[in-house]
Amino acid sequence: MKKAVWTNFGNLAVAMYVLAAFIMLIVPIPSILLDIFLAVNISIAFAILFGTMFAKEVLDMSFYPTILLFTTIFRIALNISSTKLILQTGEPGNVVTVFGEFVGGGDLIIGVIIFIILIIIQFMVINKGSERVAEVTARFTLDAMPGKQMAIDADLNTGAINDAEAKRRREKIQEEASFFGSMDGAVKYVKGDAMAGLIITAVNIIGGISMGMLRGGLEIGDALDKYTILTIGDGLVSQIPSLLISLATGILVTKGSKEADFGSVLITQLFGVPRVMYMVGATVISLGILTPLSNIIFLTLGVVFIISGRMISGTIETSRIEQEVDADEVAASEIRQPENVTSLLQVDPIELEFGYGIIPLADVNQGGDLLDRVVMIRRQIALELGTVVPIIRLRDNIQLNPNQYIIKIKGIQISEGEILFDHYMAMNPGYVEEEITGIPTFEPSFHLPAIWITEGQRERAESMGYTVVDPPSIIATHLTEIIRQYISELLTRQDVQNLVNNLKESNPSLVEELIPKLLGLGEIQKVLQNLLREGISIRDLLTIFETLADYAPTTRDTDILTEYARQSLKRAISGKFFPANETTSVVTLDPKIEQEIMGSVKQTEQGAYLTLDPEKTKAIMSSVEKEMKKLENLGKNPIVITSPIVRMYFKKLTSDYFKDLIIISYNEIESNVELQSVGMVTA
């Protein structure tokens, strides 16, 4: 309630402030009201100055460009109102008169000189510097945005921050870019205001002398003295707040501290080093002794600096001891307190652990780009399979060999590899006849024979036809293949919910029809997992959901629904496994075998299973292995074509024996695909 009242009051106050400025531009106001507005203007200028000094970061004053615009309009309105009073009555009120007589010393020449000095300081020094800093800061902020975004992605991938923190940092980057872009233009308000003040003052002097001589009957000297003093007072009462706001602008655009108050950081940086204080004190004392300068002043000041340096040195030493004691106490309390078991229960979906010899590949400061490659892996999988890869944790493990790395899925080691940090891996694509000397090894992703070679052998190996890759590429490729293999396990219900939410934004009616009326979130998860398990992209989620909505009223069997979804995605499946304008060699399934498989299918409430005779299964697997070798010898992918009703059962039958076997039904193949059968699976 209080917050709402304060918000309403703030909105009303800002509206009244702007409205008062426009009223002053049109309606003449009495001198007493002008005095009040001038006092308010000076107070706001001090508030802006101190606000910028104590702001911990620039975004604490995110509305500063708008503040500059409002205060500039208000100050111009005050100038116009005071000009009206000076020219009409010669009585602009107490504030203008006092500034003209007291600040200007009551003397025409002194007042003019002070006014000119203020203008020079504001226009030539502060405004010009602030304008240049704002331009450069805006340019560098925009240029640095991509790098900052990549750093956030890297921290998110390594688990240093969570999604909420990453979102907050991205929003902050956008706000900073918007702020400095606005400041680049808003500084022009301050510069224009200073120029306008100078022009208005000149016009006021000429107009005042004319009014005094023509209508007031004054001599030129008296008119010059009276109206010039008042005009100088008017200029000073406007330019001093303008100078304060210009100074505040300069402080804000040059603020370097992000987490501390301006004053404390400034004092610490200037006078926080004892050695500096000693040297300054000795120098000042030397000036007092060796030169005709005042001994009392310089010797006293030098002694003050030396004593201050000694006090700062003692403070620093005390602080260091206190920090050591605090650190010891924290360590002791950590040892004494019971272990927080809850933190040990969390299992990371994907982990990449490596020995200390591989650390330089992941350390950005040492030129490593493994973090960037991890970001690219997540993007690549998202484009290829249409799902988001969970955060990949990268951590060093001193228990591993220096050049060893392991990949874990849900805390369990799945695969491992070993690299030589300063070597390259050369692989023979099959047509290189001349061998190159090196250390024999195996490529970890596909277990192909390879050779470790040195940097000096790289060019020669490439010229001979070898495929040469660097260690980061080896790890990245291995990690990508493992993720592809286990991506179906990594797809959680929450991931599916996120996909559903994204689709709901553009197709709300479809999602509302399907979920939860026809299928639950878990059933959709199983369908998507089935597709991902066989390498089918779920990126076209709209087509998948429309197919599920069509067939879910007749069956809720997720295996059967998966088959319907695959058939609706036949264009994508054909494009993935059957290259255009090329005849693809495949193996077909004997119709007798298909009949036997369908005859052994038993339906239960938990789903269907096969009751095929073990000897028959063994014979079928033997035939599959024979036909797979035939395709491999031709350099082709092992693809078996079956009838639609048999496909999913044959896939279940062979999945435990042949992980890489691709099984496709006739209904999943586009009509323009050219196939050539090179064999048939029989028993």
N, C-alpha and C positions, 0 to 999 in steps of 0.2 A: 504493500500500500504506500509506504513512504517513498519507495523507488519510483512508483508511478506519479506521485505528487511532485517529486523532484524533477522528473522528466518533463512533466507538463509545465512546470515553472521555467525550466531551462528553455524549452521551445518558445514560451511566451516572451522571455527576456530577450532572446535573439531576435525575435520578430519585432519587438518594440525598439531594439537598438537600430535595426535597419530602417524601420519606419521613421524613427526620429531623424535619421540622416536625410531621408527624402523630404520630410517636412521642412527641415532647415534649408534645403535647396530652393524651396518655393515660398515659404511664409517667413516674414521677418520675425525674429524673436527678441524679447527684452534682454537687456544686458545681464540681469541676475540669472536668467535661464542659461545664457551663454556661459557664464562663470561656472555653473553646475556642470554643463556638458564638457567644458574644457578640463575641469577637475576629474570627471569620469574618464576622459580620454587619456590623461596622464596616468591615472590609476591602472587602467587596462594595459597601457604600455609597460608599466613596471610588472604587472602580473604576467604578461607574455615573456618578459625578459627572465624573471625568476623561474617561470615554468620551464623554459628551455634549458636553463642552467641545471635544474634538478631532475630533468627527464632522464631516465636510465638508458633509453634508446629512442631513436627518432620516431618510431611508430607510436610512442606515448603521446606524441603531438601530431597524430595522423591527419587532423583537420587543419593543420597550420596554413596550408595554401588558402583555404576558405577564410580563416581568421585574417590573413593578410588582405584579402579582398574587402572584407567587411570594415576593417579598421581604416583602410585607405579611403573608402567611400565616406565614412564618418568624419575623417579628418578633413577631407575636401569640403564636406558640407559645413564644418565649423569655420573653415577659411572663408567660405562665401558669406556666412552669417556675420562673422566679425568684420568683413570688408563692408557689408551693408551698414553696420552700425558706425564704423569709422567715417565713412563718407557722408552718411545722413546726419549723424548727431555729434560726431567727434568724441563720443563717450562709449567705448566698446566694453566697458565693465572693468572690474577690479583686476582680474587675472591678466588680461592683455596689458593694462596700464602698468602693473607691477613688473611684469616681464620686460616691458620697454624701459622703465626707469631704473629698476633695481638690478636685473640681470644685465641690462645694457649699460649700467652705470650712470643713467640719466644724461648721458652724453651722446650726441648724434654720431660722432666719428667712432667712438668705442663700440656703440651698439651695432653699427654697420660692419665693423671689423669682426666682432664676435659672430655675427650672423653669417658672414662670408666664410669664416673659419669652419663653422658647423656644417655649412653646405659642402665645403671642400672635403672635410673629413667623411661626411656621409656619402657623397656622390663619388668621389675619386678613390676612396680607400675601402670603406666597408661594403658599399653597394657593388662596386666593380669586382671586388674579391669574392663576395658571396655569389654573384652571378656566374663567375667563372667556375667556382667550386661546384655549384649546383649543376651546371652543364656537364662537367667532367664526371661528377658522381652519377648523374642520370645515365650517361653513356656507359660507364663501367658497370653499373648495376644491371643494365639490360644485357651487356655482353657476358656478364658472369652468370646469368640465369641458367643456361644449359648445363654448365659445370656444377652448379649447386643442385640442380634437379638430379643429375647423375650421382652426386654424392649421397643424396637422400635415398635414391634407389639402391645404392650399394649398402648403406647402413640398414635399410629394410631387409635386403636379401641375406645379410649376415646375422640378422637378429638383434643388432644393436638398438633398434627402435621398433615399435609396433606400428600397425597401420594408422592408428589415431595420431600418433606423434608425427608420422610421415605426412599425413594430411595437414596437420597444424603447420609444419615447416613449409610445405608447398604454398599454403595460403599466405604465410608470412613473406615468402619470396615475392609472391604476386603483389602483396600490399606494399612492400618496399619499392618494387619497380613502379607501381602506380604513384606512390608518394613522391619519389624523386623526379619522376616525369612531370608531376604537377608542380613541384617546387621549381623546376627549371623555368616554367612559365610564370609562376607566382612571384618570383624575385623581380620580374619586370614591373610588377605593381609598385614595389618599393622604389625602384629606380625612377619610374615615371612620377611617383609622388614627390620625390626630391626636386625633379625638374619643374614640376607644376608649382611647387612652393616658391621656387626662385622667380618664376614668371609672375605669379600672383603678387609677390612682394614688389616687384618693379612696377606692375600696373597700379598697385595700391599707392605707391609713392607719387607717381605721376597724377593719378586721380585725386589723391588727397590734396596735393598742392593746388590743383585746378579748382577743387571745391572750396578750399580755404580762401583763395584769392577772388574767385568769381562770386561766391555766395556768402562767404564768411567775412569778406572785407578785410582780410589780413594781408599784411605785406608778405612778399615772397620769402623773406627770411623767417618770419614767424610761422608762416604756413609750412615751410620746409621743416622747421624744428618740431612743430607740433605733430604733424601727420607722419613724418618719417619715424619719430620715436614710437608712435602708436603702431605703425606698420611693422617696424622692427620687432616690437613686442608681440604682435600677431604672428610674425614669422617664427620668432623664437618659441612661442607657446605651441606652435604646430611642429616645428622641426625637432625640438627636444624629444617628444614622444616618438616621432618618426625615426630619430637617431637610435632610441632605445629598441624599437622594433627591428631596425636594420641590424643592430648588434645582436639581437636575439636570432635573427635569420642566419647571420654568420655563424653563431654558436651552433645552431641546429644542423646546418649543412656540413660543418667541420667536425661534428661530434664523433670521436673515435671510440669512446667507451661504450660497451654494450650492456654491462651489468653493474655499473656503479654510478654514484652521483658525480656530477661534473666537478664540483668543488673539491671533494675529497681526492679524486683521481688527480686533478691538476696540482694540488698541494703536494701529494705524494710523489708525483713525477718530478716536480721542480725541486723540492726540498727534502726528499725522502732518502737520499744517499749521503751518508756521513762524510765520505771523502770529498764530495762536491762542496759541502758546507765548510770543511776545513780549508779547502783551496780558496773559496770565495772570501772567507774571513782573513786569511793570510794576505790575499791581494788587496783587500780594502785597507787593512792595517798598513801595508807597505805604501799605499797611496797617501795615507795620513801622515806617515813619517817622512817619506822621501820627497813629497811635493808641498807647495804652499797651501794646499787645501786644509780646511778646518780640522785640526788634530782631534778635537773633542768629538766631533760628529763621526769622523771616519774610524777613529780608534774604538769608540763605543760600538759602532755598528759591526766592526770586524770581530770584537769580542763576543757580541751577541750571536753572530754566525757560528763561531767556534763552539760556544757553549751549547747552542742548539744542535750542532753536529754531534757533540758528545752525548747529549740526551737522546737523540735519535738512535745512536749506536747502541746505547744501553737498552732502549726499547726493543730494537731488533733482536738483540741477544736474548732478552727475556722472552720475547715472542717465540723464538726458535726453541728455547728450552721447554716452554709450555706446549708447543706443538709435538715435541718428542714425547713428553709425558702423556699428552692426550693420545698419541698414537699407541704408546705402550698400554695405556688403560683400555683402549678400544680392542687391541689384540687380546689382552687378558680376558676381557668380558666376552669376546667371541669364543675363546677357549672354554670359559666357564659355562656359558649358556647352553641349554640343550639344543641339539641339532634340529634345524627346521626341515623335517622330513618331506613336507608338502612340496617343496621346490624340486625334490628329487623324483617326483612321480611323473612329471611331464615328459613326454616322448616326442622328439622332433620328427616330423614326417620324413625329411631328407637331411642327411648329414654327410659332409665331406671332411674327413679327418686326414691330416698329412703330417709327415715328419718334418723336423726343423730344417732340413735341406731344401724343402719346397716353399718355405715361408716367403722368400723373396718374390715368388710368383704372385702371392696374394697381398704383398705390401706395396701400396701405391707409392710410398716414399722411395722405394727402391726400383721403381719403374714397372712393377708387376701389374698386370691387367686381368688377373683371374676374376676379380670382383665384377669387372665390366662384362666379362664373358658369361658369368652366371646370370647377369641381367639379360643378356642377349639370348641365353638358353630359355629363360622363362617367356620371353617375347616370341621366340621361334616356336615353342610348343603351343603357345596360345594361338598363333596363326595356323599352325599345322593341324592341331587336334581340337581346337576350340574350347580348351579348358585352361584354367589358371593353375600353374604349378605352385605348390606351397613354398613358403620361405625355405631356402636352402642354407643350412647352417654351415659355416666354414670355421674350423677350429684346428689348431695344431695339437699334436699328440706326441709327447716325448717318448712314449712307449713304443712307437713305431720306428722302423728303420729310417734314417735321414731322408732317403729318396722314395719312401713308400707312401702310398695313400690308400685309404679304404672308403667305400661308399656304403652308407647305412640307410635302410628304409625302415622307418618306425623303430629305430634303435637296434635293428639286427643287421649285421654285416652281410651285404649282398655280393659285393665284388671288391676287388683290389687291383692295384697296379703299382708299377715301379718305374721311375724315370731317372734319367741322368740330366741334371740341371743344365749343364753347359754343353749338351749334345743335341743332335737332331735325329729323328727316327726316319729311316729311309725304307720304303716298301716297294717291292717289285710288282707292278700291276699285271705282270704275266708275259710281257713281250720283251723285257730287257734280257739280253743274252750275256752281256759282260757283267761280271760280278764286281762289287766294290768291297774293300776291306772294312771291317768294323766289328762291333760286338754283337753277336747274334742275340735276338730277343723275340718276343711276340707282341704284336699290337694288342692292347688290353680289351678293346671294344669287341673285335670280331675274331681275336686269337689267330691273326694272320702272321706268318713269319716276317720278321723285319730285322733291320740292322741299325745299331746306334753309330752315328758318324759324327765327326767334329765339325766345327764351323768352317774350317778350311776345305772340307770335302763336300760341302753343301752344293756349291755351283757345279762341280763335276758330276755329282749324283743326279742333279736336275737335268743336266745336259744329256746324260745317258738314258733318261726316261724314268728314273725312280720318282715316286711320290714322297716328298720330303715335308715333314711336319715338325713344329716346335713343341716343347713340353706342355705349354698352356693349352695348345690345340688338342693334344692327346688327352689331357684330363677332361677338357670341355666335351670332346666327342664321346668319351667313355661315360661321362655323367649324363649326357643327352640320351644315349642309348639305354641306360639303366632307367631313366625317367620314362622313356617311351614304353619300356617293358612293364613297368609297375604303375603306370599312370592310372589304371583302372582302380587299383587299391587305394590310391591317394585321393580319389574323388569322394569327398565326404558329403553328408546330407546338407551341411552348411554351404558347401560349394554349389550344390544343386540349387539350394534356395537362392543364392546370389544370382545364378544363371536365370532362374525363374523371375526374379525381381527385375533383371535387365530386360527380359522379353516382355514382361508385363507393361513396361512403359510404352511400348509401341503396339502391343497386341493384348490389351487387357481382357477382351471378350474370350479369346482362345484360352488364356490361362485360367480364367474364372470357370469356364466350361469343363476344363480337364482336372483342375486341382481345387478342392479335394473330392469333387463330386464323383469322378470316374476312377482316378488313381491317386494314391497317396504319394508323399514325397519319397518314401523309401522304395516304392515300386518304380518310380521314374529313375531313381538313382541306379537301380539294378539294370534297367534298360540301357542307360548311358554307359554304365560300367561294361556291359556286354559288348557294346559297340567299340569302346576304347580298347578293350582287351584284344580285339582283332585289328587294331590300328585304323579304325574308321573314325573320321573326324565328326565331332558333334557340334561343329561351328554353325551348321545350318539348323539351329535349334527350332526354328519356326516350322520347317518341314517335318522334323521328328515329332514335334508336339501335335501338329495337325494329323499326322498318321495315327498317333496314339489316341487322339480324340475320336478318330473314325472307327477304330477297332476295339477300343477299351470297353464299349458297351457289350460286346459279345464274348470277350475273354480278358481275364486279368493275369494270365500266365505271362510272366515277363520274358521268358524265352521265345514264345510265339510272337509277342509284341515286338521283340527285337528283330525277328525275321521280317515282319511287316515294315519296320523302320528301315531295315537294310534295303528292301526292295524299293522303297520310296527314294532312297539315296543312290540308286543304281548309276546315275550319271557321275557322281563323285567316286563311286567304287570302280567303275570302268576307267575313269580318268587316272585313278591311282595305280591300278594293276595292269591295264592294257593300253600301251602307248598308241597314239593316233597314227594312222597311215602305216601300221606295222602289224604283221601277223604274229600272234603270240602263241607259243607252244605250251600246251596244257596236257593234263592227264584226266581222263574221264573215269567214272565209277560204273562198274558192271551193273546193269539193271537187276540181275539176280541178287547181287550183294545188297542193293538198295531194298529189295523186297524182304530179304532176311533181316536187315536192320529194322525195318518198320514192323516186322512180325515180332521182334523181341522187345519192342517198346512197351513198358508198363506205366500206366498213369496212376498217380496217387495224389492225395491232397497237397503233398509237399512238392509235387512236380513229377516229371517223367524220368525214367531211368531205363537202361538197357539190361536185358538178361541174356545176352549173346553168349554162346558156348565159348569157354576159354580157348579151346583149340582153334575154333573158327576165328576168334579175335586175333590169335597169334598168326594165323595164315594171312588174314587181311593186312596186318601190320607188316608182315614180311613183303607182301606185294607192294604196299605203299612205299616201303624203303627202297625197293628195287626201282620203282618208277621215279622216285625222287632223285636217285643217283643218275638216272637217265637224263633228267632235266638239268641237273647240276653240271653234267658233262657237256651239255650244250650251252652252258653259261646262262641259263634261264632260271627264273624264280620257280620254286616248287608249288604249282597251282593245280588243284583238283576241282573239276567241275561236277556238280551233282544236281539232282532235281531239288526243287525248293523244299519239299516236305522232309527230305532226308538230311539236308545240309547241317542243321543244328545238332542232330544226333551223331552224325559222322564226325563233326567237330569235337563233340564230347568224347567220342571213342578214341580219337587220335591225339587229343591235347596232351595227354600224359606221356606220349611217346615222341611226338614231333612238334616242338615249340614253334618252329618257323613255317610250318605247313599252312598254306593259304587255301581255304576252302570257300568256293563261291558257287551260288546256285545260278541256274539259267535265267531266273527272273531278275538277277542283279547285274545283268550284262546288257549294255546298249545294243540295239539292232545293227549298228554300223561297225561293231567290233569284229575283226577277223581273227578266228581261232584255228589252230591246227593241233589235232590230237596226236600225240606221239606215243600213247600207251593207254592201258586200261587197268584199273585196280581190280583184281579178281581174287579168288580164294581157292 
